[in-house]
Amino acid sequence: MILSKIYSIRILLFLGFLVAPFISHAQNIDSLLVVMEEVMLKRNVYDLTKEERINNLKLLLEDPDASIENQYYIINRLIDEYEYYSFDATLAFIEKNIELAKKLDRTELIQESTLRLAKLLATSGRYDESINLLEEISTSNLSEDLITEYYSVYKKCYYELRNISRVNSISEKYEQFYFIYRDSLNTQIAKLDGNSKLVLEIEEQNFRDKSDTKKALKINAKRLALAEIGTREYATIAFNRSYMSSEVDGNRINQKKFLILSAISDIKSSVKDNASMANLAVILFEEGDVKRAHKYINFSFEDVKFYNSKLRFLDISNVLPVISKSYEKESVLQSSKLKKQLIFISFLSIILLIALFFIFRQYQKIRLGRESLKTANIQLQNLNEQLSFKNSDLKRLYEELSAVDSIKEQYIGTFLNLYSEYIDKLDVYRKTVRKFIVTNKTNDLLKLIKSKDVVDEELKIFYMNFDKSFLHIYPNFIDDFNNLLQEGEKINVKKEDSLTVELRIFALIRLGISNSSQIAKILRYSVNTIYNYRVKIRNSAIDRETFEDMVKKIM
């Protein structure tokens, strides 16, 4: 565990140094590659975190009390999670939202979901299908945000079609459309704050269209400073910067550096629709680093298969066979060298063995005597150590059994006492009801039954008994829990031997009850309330990724 913590801290410190707006050119590319490969090893951890968020949203979606409108907005959040993670899942949920929007008869929601579908198709290389959808949308009643998205998707489609077309006349036609929607988009964003992320993104592209890469890089630096490493936003900005840097100075060092940073952010944010890793592999292959190129292109290919992107699959399929073939050829050469070296080493080993055989015969008797004595001493020492360990284990087991017996006896007594108290309360309640019925005080009886005071009082007693019992078993829980939170986010309890709502939720998680629905049922809260508390506390944690796992290990 200690080594794992040191490993995590080392990576975090190193990555923290890398996210400065202007990264030092002296940074060693090999060191960056080492960091990236360490992050690659943790891909499943990041993916599991995303799957957990997705599963929590699906639980909310399964709530039978959720209205159609609530379902729509929950699915919108699922689309956000799936958008660059799984094409098929994103497509399915967008189509589901279009159905829900039609049931609600909400034009703005239909338009919003249709635009999301058009954007998905555009980013996956299905430009004609995207344009067909956009042509069905009337711009007369689009909101400011949607009209901006409308022009952005159109612009992307014609930008890509212009680049992939091999017919000059068709390419020029696409370019004209691209400029039309670019100008429309520029007019639209003129109403927005000049320092907003969207405006900066479009301004950067405008400078790139004019081949003014230096100004585009300045805008890109502003965007990079606003983005957080480990997000898709950072990955996209760093990706663009890698090629602009290469255009300015023709030096591949910066190009590789920002491709690596982009790839790190893609992995940490579980972005499967990515290009940084594949492009980095191509550059390394051209530089002769076939082994790394093969490793990275296969890693990227796994992401492409997972996301099911036609566009990315075509890009990788053009370079994967070439890199794989070179890697196989290099492996064969390496294997041949190793065989020759092995034959030579084997020959030397035979000579050495013959020499050792003659030396061994001369000193065999003396060595046998010494080894026998040494073996006897070692066996005696091992027996003494084993005996010492057994005594220590017996002592520890005795102490643990004594502690367990003490806790068991105490909580059996507590359970019996509570059970007896509830029987007495039921008897008192029975007598009260009987008294009201006998004296014909039905109104008073109805008032007593309708009142929640009894339930609320019993709930307070339940919380009090739970808090005291839990803190008796885990007396250091509150302090250890607060040690996992950031400064200023620690939880203070008002009374000794009591827990707050947040602490009770994570106390149940420590006891092995991690399902939000089960926790909600035990504590008598809604599932949404439990989920919000968990998200709030996890956002306050020092390490959000491992926070709940660390809570489960509190002793």
Rosetta blueprint (number, residue, H / E / L):
1 M L
2 I H
3 L H
4 S H
5 K H
6 I H
7 Y H
8 S H
9 I H
10 R H
11 I H
12 L H
13 L H
14 F H
15 L H
16 G H
17 F H
18 L H
19 V L
20 A L
21 P L
22 F L
23 I L
24 S L
25 H L
26 A L
27 Q L
28 N L
29 I H
30 D H
31 S H
32 L H
33 L H
34 V H
35 V H
36 M H
37 E H
38 E H
39 V H
40 M H
41 L H
42 K L
43 R H
44 N H
45 V H
46 Y H
47 D H
48 L H
49 T H
50 K H
51 E H
52 E H
53 R H
54 I H
55 N H
56 N H
57 L H
58 K H
59 L H
60 L H
61 L H
62 E L
63 D L
64 P L
65 D L
66 A L
67 S L
68 I H
69 E H
70 N H
71 Q H
72 Y H
73 Y H
74 I H
75 I H
76 N H
77 R H
78 L H
79 I H
80 D H
81 E H
82 Y H
83 E L
84 Y L
85 Y L
86 S L
87 F H
88 D H
89 A H
90 T H
91 L H
92 A H
93 F H
94 I H
95 E H
96 K H
97 N H
98 I H
99 E H
100 L H
101 A H
102 K H
103 K H
104 L H
105 D L
106 R L
107 T H
108 E H
109 L H
110 I H
111 Q H
112 E H
113 S H
114 T H
115 L H
116 R H
117 L H
118 A H
119 K H
120 L H
121 L H
122 A H
123 T H
124 S L
125 G L
126 R L
127 Y H
128 D H
129 E H
130 S H
131 I H
132 N H
133 L H
134 L H
135 E H
136 E L
137 I L
138 S L
139 T H
140 S H
141 N H
142 L L
143 S L
144 E H
145 D H
146 L H
147 I H
148 T H
149 E H
150 Y H
151 Y H
152 S H
153 V H
154 Y H
155 K H
156 K H
157 C H
158 Y H
159 Y H
160 E H
161 L H
162 R H
163 N H
164 I H
165 S L
166 R L
167 V L
168 N H
169 S H
170 I H
171 S H
172 E H
173 K H
174 Y H
175 E H
176 Q H
177 F H
178 Y H
179 F H
180 I H
181 Y H
182 R H
183 D H
184 S H
185 L H
186 N H
187 T H
188 Q H
189 I H
190 A L
191 K L
192 L L
193 D L
194 G L
195 N L
196 S L
197 K H
198 L H
199 V H
200 L H
201 E H
202 I H
203 E H
204 E H
205 Q H
206 N H
207 F H
208 R H
209 D H
210 K L
211 S L
212 D L
213 T H
214 K H
215 K H
216 A H
217 L H
218 K H
219 I H
220 N H
221 A H
222 K H
223 R H
224 L H
225 A H
226 L H
227 A L
228 E L
229 I L
230 G L
231 T L
232 R H
233 E H
234 Y H
235 A H
236 T H
237 I H
238 A H
239 F H
240 N H
241 R H
242 S H
243 Y H
244 M H
245 S H
246 S H
247 E H
248 V H
249 D H
250 G L
251 N L
252 R H
253 I H
254 N H
255 Q H
256 K H
257 K H
258 F H
259 L H
260 I H
261 L H
262 S H
263 A H
264 I H
265 S H
266 D H
267 I H
268 K H
269 S L
270 S L
271 V L
272 K L
273 D L
274 N L
275 A L
276 S H
277 M H
278 A H
279 N H
280 L H
281 A H
282 V H
283 I H
284 L H
285 F H
286 E H
287 E L
288 G L
289 D L
290 V H
291 K H
292 R H
293 A H
294 H H
295 K H
296 Y H
297 I H
298 N H
299 F H
300 S H
301 F H
302 E H
303 D H
304 V H
305 K H
306 F H
307 Y H
308 N L
309 S L
310 K H
311 L H
312 R H
313 F H
314 L H
315 D H
316 I H
317 S H
318 N H
319 V H
320 L H
321 P H
322 V H
323 I H
324 S H
325 K H
326 S H
327 Y H
328 E H
329 K H
330 E H
331 S H
332 V H
333 L H
334 Q H
335 S H
336 S H
337 K H
338 L H
339 K H
340 K H
341 Q H
342 L H
343 I H
344 F H
345 I H
346 S H
347 F H
348 L H
349 S H
350 I H
351 I H
352 L H
353 L H
354 I H
355 A H
356 L H
357 F H
358 F H
359 I H
360 F H
361 R H
362 Q H
363 Y H
364 Q H
365 K H
366 I H
367 R H
368 L H
369 G H
370 R H
371 E H
372 S H
373 L H
374 K H
375 T H
376 A H
377 N H
378 I H
379 Q H
380 L H
381 Q H
382 N H
383 L H
384 N H
385 E H
386 Q H
387 L H
388 S H
389 F H
390 K H
391 N H
392 S H
393 D H
394 L H
395 K H
396 R H
397 L H
398 Y H
399 E H
400 E H
401 L H
402 S H
403 A H
404 V H
405 D H
406 S H
407 I H
408 K H
409 E H
410 Q H
411 Y H
412 I H
413 G H
414 T H
415 F H
416 L H
417 N H
418 L H
419 Y H
420 S H
421 E H
422 Y H
423 I H
424 D H
425 K H
426 L H
427 D H
428 V H
429 Y H
430 R H
431 K H
432 T H
433 V H
434 R H
435 K H
436 F H
437 I H
438 V H
439 T L
440 N L
441 K L
442 T H
443 N H
444 D H
445 L H
446 L H
447 K H
448 L H
449 I H
450 K H
451 S L
452 K L
453 D H
454 V H
455 V H
456 D H
457 E H
458 E H
459 L H
460 K H
461 I H
462 F H
463 Y H
464 M H
465 N H
466 F H
467 D H
468 K H
469 S H
470 F H
471 L H
472 H H
473 I H
474 Y L
475 P L
476 N L
477 F H
478 I H
479 D H
480 D H
481 F H
482 N H
483 N H
484 L L
485 L E
486 Q L
487 E L
488 G L
489 E L
490 K L
491 I L
492 N L
493 V L
494 K L
495 K L
496 E L
497 D L
498 S L
499 L L
500 T L
501 V H
502 E H
503 L H
504 R H
505 I H
506 F H
507 A H
508 L H
509 I H
510 R H
511 L L
512 G L
513 I L
514 S L
515 N L
516 S H
517 S H
518 Q H
519 I H
520 A H
521 K H
522 I H
523 L H
524 R L
525 Y L
526 S L
527 V H
528 N H
529 T H
530 I H
531 Y H
532 N H
533 Y H
534 R H
535 V H
536 K H
537 I H
538 R H
539 N H
540 S L
541 A E
542 I L
543 D L
544 R L
545 E L
546 T L
547 F H
548 E H
549 D H
550 M H
551 V H
552 K H
553 K L
554 I L
555 M L
